[in-house]
C-alpha cells in the first residue's frame, strides 16, 4: 500500500465521465499502488466492469459500505512473470 493514496471523489465527476476517469486513474498507477474512490452508492457495476476489462490486474477492498457513503480501495496487482 502506498504511503499516500489518492482519493477520487466520483460524486463530483459528470456521470458520462465517471468510469473512464476511474479507469484512467487506475491505468496510471504503478504496480503495488492504489487509490480510493468515494461514492454515494455501491459501485458494484464498476467492479463488474473491472473484472471484465482488467481481470487479474486489480484488488477491490470496501473500506466503507453505505448506506450513504461508499469508499473502495482499488489496487494494481504486482505481476510476477
Residue, then its C-alpha position, 0 to 999 in steps of 0.5 A: x500500500x502506498x504511503x499516500x493514496x489518492x482519493x477520487x471523489x466520483x460524486x463530483x465527476x459528470x456521470x458520462x465521465x465517471x468510469x473512464x476517469x476511474x479507469x484512467x486513474x487506475x491505468x496510471x498507477x504503478x504496480x503495488x499502488x492504489x487509490x480510493x474512490x468515494x461514492x454515494x452508492x455501491x459501485x458494484x457495476x464498476x467492479x463488474x466492469x473491472x473484472x471484465x476489462x482488467x481481470x487479474x490486474x486489480x484488488x477491490x477492498x470496501x473500506x466503507x459500505x453505505x448506506x450513504x457513503x461508499x469508499x473502495x480501495x482499488x489496487x494494481x496487482x504486482x505481476x510476477x512473470 
